[in-house]
Amino acid sequence: MEFKKIVQQRRSVKSYDPEKAISDAELKELFDEVVLSPSSFNLQHWTFIAVKEPEMKKKFREAAWGQPQVEECSVSILVCGRLDGYKDAPKIYDEVPTEVQKKVLPMIHDFYEGKEQLQRDEAIRSASLAAMSLMYGAADRGWATGPMIGFDPEAVSTLLKLTPNMIPVMIIVLGHQKDAPRPRAYRHPVGDVVRWNASDGPGLNGA
Ligand SMILES: Cc1cc2nc3c(=O)[nH]c(=O)nc-3n(C[C@H](O)[C@H](O)[C@H](O)COP(=O)(O)O)c2cc1C
């Protein structure tokens, strides 16, 4: 589908047809695209936990403020950020020339080591970019998605057995839409949100 159409058609969908599933093979194809998302130093600070079994989705829904879409969609995905993604650098840079490794690996280590806020920011940044790829990739296939932050992070972390180096960033529900979502809500005008040169600069108001 033309990218402009994907962007225009993507909506946060709450109503799913529980009878229509997305197969594992289809999901794999989507994730083959998702993992091409950008991340700083290519560290790929993301992990996805996909839940499709009915009993598990039911529990997942309970941990997500009871929101029905978590249970009714085809697959509920917890997008997680990895706080220690920088520790993968030796593996990621394994095939680059030794001179590059010698330069980049200490740089990455020093950039992240001991910096908890940065590790968290980066985990959320990278996971969020991947989440957006997931939503657009799904839209390209005619599937519906919904990003969600309405969940209890501790309950979700326990249920899905997150390890201490993982943080839950958002849930994305994925499936086939049942009822059409409400009309698209208010968007700030581009002229208000895009500024030239500084936050108090003139707004972008092209003809
Ligand atoms: C990080 C994030 C968290 C969200 N959490 C929820 C949620 O818990 N439940 C829900 O129904 N919608 C949730 N939404 C959907 C937003 O309400 C929706 O994106 C927004 O109203 C714009 O609508 P649109 O995506 O259809 O354009 C969330 C969206 C984002 C990006």
The ligand as an ORCA input file, in Angstrom:
! r2SCAN-3c Opt
* xyz 0 1
  C       1.568      5.212     24.111
  C       0.086      5.108     23.843
  C      -0.724      4.560     24.802
  C      -2.101      4.390     24.569
  N      -2.865      3.733     25.491
  C      -4.151      3.424     25.192
  C      -4.901      2.586     26.058
  O      -4.446      2.100     27.095
  N      -6.185      2.332     25.702
  C      -6.744      2.815     24.565
  O      -7.913      2.528     24.306
  N      -6.037      3.597     23.706
  C      -4.753      3.898     23.994
  N      -4.004      4.649     23.111
  C      -4.605      5.090     21.840
  C      -4.778      6.593     21.763
  O      -5.911      6.965     22.499
  C      -4.870      6.989     20.284
  O      -3.647      6.724     19.650
  C      -5.209      8.460     20.084
  O      -6.470      8.752     20.623
  C      -5.182      8.856     18.618
  O      -6.046      8.045     17.868
  P      -5.538      7.310     16.525
  O      -4.325      6.489     16.909
  O      -6.697      6.444     16.088
  O      -5.206      8.371     15.533
  C      -2.658      4.853     23.353
  C      -1.809      5.439     22.398
  C      -0.459      5.544     22.625
  C       0.429      6.108     21.553
*
